[in-house]
Amino acid sequence: MIYIHQTSCISPQTSLPQDDETRLAGPVEGVYKVIEPAYAGIPANVLRRMSKAVRMGVGAALPLLAQTGVPDGILIGTGNGGMEESVKFLRQIIDYSEGLLAPGNFVQSIPNAIASQIGLSNHNRGYNTTFVHRGFSFENALIDAAMLARENSGGRYLVGGVDELSGYHYRIEQADGWYRGTLAPGLRLYDYDSPGTIAGEGAALFQVSDEATQAQAAIRGIATLHSRDGLAVAARLRSFLEQYLPPGRSIDLFLSGENGDSRLLPIIAGCEAALDPAVPIARFKHLCGEYPTASAFAVWLSLQLGSSLPQHMVKRPGAITGLRYILLYNNHKLVQHSFMLIERFR
């Protein structure tokens, strides 16, 4: 178990949650792009040299660092890192015939540039690592943070998930069938019976420790599974709840990573059938789009929910007496499945 104390997020939405659908940001030209803040805490000469992924990561980290000071470790999960900068560097190799190349694009392109730049921003010489495990990147960062917290009681760690949407990467993924060729409205994402989804991006960071005092929530358990077998996924869901849910308790909400891709629906249906029929079901990817670390956005979102769910999130209504135990299920490219059990304290 690991406790969450503070959170910060840069996403395509300015505020969440809310029932007024007219105030929700939708996709722009078929993709969800983050609404970037002014980054007031980053010097202008540093900011202009940062890739978008690094800007988002540092921008989301600074509010937490201002509250808590230098953490004992920084752990970032990212599926793609600075993909746009990688493409720029590769183009330089061709344009300059492998001659003298500007190092900036190369430095900003490597996935650990996000965590390292956060460390540089607060002169942190402690534990600093990056997880690049596609759809499990954020989950593995959390697992590592939980192990560190258990081994070093009282330590405070900065953990998060960051991914940018590169135009080059988007075109490759679209050609591979992961994104829809036609533009789909965000709030009607689930109304289309077709393969593909909407691309997104975002950064969500959390200050965590092994101490329950003044914590907003706890991650009681995390599980990941590689499989194309819907029955295996449903079975893992049931065993996960048996392992981590306190005896005699049931979950108050199933927060689903359903993304509108028709190929995923049989697996989603199997997970929903494994739940008590009274459990409400909500969805979140119409708010952020699909990207490898979208589960980080979902964890942040789960802590923003009030006593009732915004109607645009509801898939299956149910009686909600309090959102204490939330089961988060996420899927990436049909084969990577993750479960997180979140216990909210406020």
N, C-alpha and C positions, 0 to 999 in steps of 0.2 A: 504494500500500500504506500502511496505517496500523496502528500497534501499540497494543494494549490493555494497560494496566498494572494498573488496579484496576477492580473492578466493584461494583455495589450494586443490589439489586432488592427491590421490594415487590410481592408477588404473592399469589394465592390459596393458595399453598403455604407452609408454615413452613420446609421444608427439602427439597432436591432434590440428586441423585436418590436413590431408594430402592426396593428391591424389595418392601418390605412395603406392599401396597396398602391395608391398613387404616389406615395413617398418612397417606395422601394425602387432602387436603381435596377434597370434591366440590362440585358446584353447590348453592346454597341457593335454593330456589324457582325452579329452572330457570336460574339465572345464577351465574357465578363472581364473587365479590366478594373483594377483597384482604383479607388479614389485616393490619390497620394496626398498626405498632409504637407504642410509648408517645410517640414524638417528644420524647425527653428534651432534645434540643438546641434546641428551639423554645420561646421564652418563652410562657407560658400566654395572656397578653393578645394575643399575635400569632397564636397557634395558633387561637384561637376565631374569628378573623376570616377565616381561610383557607378557601377552597373545598376540596373533597376532592382535586381534581386538583393544586392548589397544595401541599396538605399532602403528598401522595405524592411530588411532584417534589422539594420541599425536603427531605423526610425521607430520600429515597434519595440526595440529593446531599451531605448533611452528613457522612456517614462518609467519603466520598471527599475532601471539602474538609479534613477533619481530618487526613488522611494527607498531602495534597499541597499544601495552602495555596491561595492565590488563583490560579485558572487564567488563562490568557491569553485564553480565550474560552469562552462558554457557548452551546451549540447544542441546542435541544430540538425534537423532532418530536412533533406531536400531531394526531390526526385530528379531535377534537371540542373540545379545550380544556375550559373550565369550562361545560359545557352546562347543568348544573343551575342555576348562577348566572345564566346567560343567560335561562332561563325565569323565574326569580324577578324579574329586572329587567323583563322584558316584562309580567309580571303587574302589577308596580307601575305601569307606564304606564297600564294599564287601570283599576286600582283608584283611582289618584289623578288620573285624567283628564288625564294629561300635565302634572301640576303638579310640586310639589317632590318629588324622588325621592331616596332614600338612595343615595349613590354607591357604597357598598360592593359591592353585587351587580354593578354595572356594571364596576367595577375588576377584580373577581375573575372576570368572565365572559370577558374577552378572552383569546384563546389565548396571547398572549405574557406573561400574568401569571405563568406557571410560571417561565420563564427569567428574567424581571425580578426575581421574588421571590428566586430563588437568588442573583442578582447582589447584591441588597440585603443578603442575609444575610451576605455576606463583603466588602461594600463594594467590589465589583468594578465598575470603570468601563471595562472592556475590551469586546471584541467580544461582542455579545449578540443572538442572533437566534432566531426560531421558524419552523419549517416546518409548514404546515398543508396537506398535500397528500394527505389521506385515507390510503390504504394505502401511499403512498410517503413519508410524513412522516419516519419514522426513517431510511430509506435516504438521503434527500436531506440530512438533517442529517449523516450519516456522510460523504457525498461532499464536502460543504462543509468538514467538519473535515479531511478528507484533503488538500484543496486548500490550506487554511490552513496545515497542518503542512508541506506541501511548500514553500510560499512563506516560511514563518517557521521555519526549522530550529531545533529545540530547544524550541519552544513546546509548552505542555501545554494540552489542551482538554477541557472537560467536555461530553460529548455523550450524548443519551439519548432515549427514547421514553416518553411519559406519556399515558394516557387513563383517564378515569373513566367509570363506567357510570351514566348519568342515567336515572331512571325515565321521564321524558318521552321522551327519545330512544329508550329501549328499546321503548316502546309504538309509536312511529312505525316503527322498524325491523322490529318483529314484524308490524305490519300490512302492511308492504311485502314480507313473506315471507322475511326474512333469518334470523329466529329461529323455532324450532319452537314451535308452539302447545301441545304436550304436553311435560311435564317429562321430560328424558332423563338417565339416570345418566351421570356423567362418564366412567367407565372403559368404558362401553358406547356411547360416542358414535358409534363407527364401525360399530356393528351395525345401525343403522337406515337402511333404504333409502328416504329421504324428503328433500325439500328443507328447507333451514334448518339452523341450528347452535345452539350455546349461546353466549350473550353473556358477555363477560369484561371485565377491566380490569387495569391494572398500571402499574408504573413501573420501568424499568431504565436505569441510568446507567453511563457508562464514562469513565474518564480515559485519554485517548489522546494519542499524539505520533508523530513520525517516527523515534523512536529505538528500536532493538531491545533495548537493554540492560535487563535485568530485566523484559521484557514477558512477559505470560502467553500472548498470542496475537497474530496479525496478521489483518487483513482484507485478503486479497490482491486481491480484486476485487468490484465491485458492479455489477449490471445491473438495469434495470427495463424493463418492456414492457407497453404497453396492447394487449390483443388478446382476442378471443373464439375465436380459431382455435387449437385444440390443437396442430396441426402446427407452427404458427409458434412456439409456446411451446417445444415439444420441440427445434425447430431452434435456438432461442436458447440453450437449455441446452447443446447440443453445442458451439456456437461459443464460449460462455462458458468452458467447460472448456478448449477448445483455446487460448483466449487467456490464461487465468490459471493453469492448473495446470502445474507444472513438467514439462518433457519427461521421459517415462519413468515418471511417477508416476500413480497412480489415486487417486480419493477413497476414504476409509475408511468414510464414512457419508453417506447421503442423509437429511437431516433435513427432513421434509416438513410443510408447513403444511396438510395435509389436515384438514378440519374437520367431516366427517360430512355435509356437504351433497351430496346425490346429484347435483346439477347440476355439481359440480366434478370428479366421478370420471373422466369421459373425459379431462380435461386431466391429472389426476394420473397416470392410466394411461399417457398418452403420454410424460410425463416419466420414469416408471419404465422404460418400454420403451427409452428412449434411453440408459439406464445399462448398464454391465456387469452381467450377471446375478449376479455374485458379490458385488456391493456390498450391504451391509446397508441396510435402510430402517427409519427410526424416525419416530414422530409425536409432536407436543407439545401440540396444542391441547386435548386432554382434561385438561390440567393448568392451563391459564390461560383457556380460552374464546377467543372470537373478538372482536377489536377492531382498530382500524386500525394500531396500533404493536405488534402481537403479535410481530413479528420481533425487536424489542428483547429481549423475554423469551427468545426462542429463541437469540439470540446469548449472552445470559447463561447459559442452560441448557447450551449447548454447551461452555462453559468449566467447568461443574460435573461433567460426566460423568467417570466413572472408566474403568478399562480394559475394563469390560464394561457392556452396556446393561441397565437395568431392564426386565424382561420386559413391563411394561405399556406401554412405549414401542415395542416391536419390532413391526414389520409384516412384514418379510422378514428372517429371520435370515441370518447369514453369518459367516465366519471373521474375527475382529477381532484383529489383532496389535498394534494401536495406533491410537488415534483422533487422527491428526495432521491430516489434511485432511478437513474436513467441508463438504459442500455444503448450504447452507440454501436451501430454496425456500419462498416465502410467496405467498399469494394473498389478495386482498381483493375481495369482491363479484364474483368470476368474471372480471374484466377487468384488474385490476392485478396483475402478476406481478413478483416480484423474486427475484434470485439473489445470494447472498453466498458467497464461498469463504473459509472460516476455516482458518487454520493454527495449531494449538496447539503451544506449546513445552513445556508441563508436563502 
